[in-house]
Amino acid sequence: MSLAHRIGEAPRTDWDRYFLNIARETATRSNCVRRKHGAVVVRRRRICSTGYNGPPSGHAHCDKGACPRASSEAASGWGHDDCIAIHAEANALLYSSPEERDGASIYITGVPCFACAKLIANSGIAEVVAEGLPYEGWERVRTFLLDCDVRVRLL
């Protein structure tokens, strides 16, 4: 037994939990009034970029009434055409270079939508690690990623 266990400290966090914790913290930057997500691109245990969902730079924020979807009655998962936000995964990909993405993992606070799955599949990312509950249609997205040789792990 290690000294840390003997004095009552929690065991060391594994890498997956560590990067998902960072993704959760990144999500706190989101100003979406419906759902906050975060993503972290990691290559060789090095953080290359982070992203959270929100409007493009310079656009008014969702929590200030700028998003038509936010003020609508659309059910969760619907009305995306009215949403002004760029998803966390897309922002993390945009803020990383092709070299950083090559063979990297992306840690996400929720399973990716199909639009983000297409971006991930074409970006050089080798693995998706996500947490949260799958939505209706997730199995189709998961199969798509696997068909594109992107590993998928849900924690």
Secondary structure as UniProt FT lines:
FT   HELIX           3..6
FT   TURN            7..8
FT   HELIX           15..27
FT   TURN            28..29
FT   STRAND          38..43
FT   TURN            44..45
FT   STRAND          46..52
FT   TURN            57..58
FT   HELIX           62..64
FT   TURN            65..66
FT   TURN            68..71
FT   TURN            76..77
FT   HELIX           80..82
FT   HELIX           88..94
FT   HELIX           98..101
FT   TURN            102..103
FT   STRAND          105..108
FT   HELIX           114..121
FT   TURN            122..124
FT   STRAND          127..130
FT   TURN            136..137
FT   HELIX           138..147
FT   TURN            148..149
FT   STRAND          151..154
//
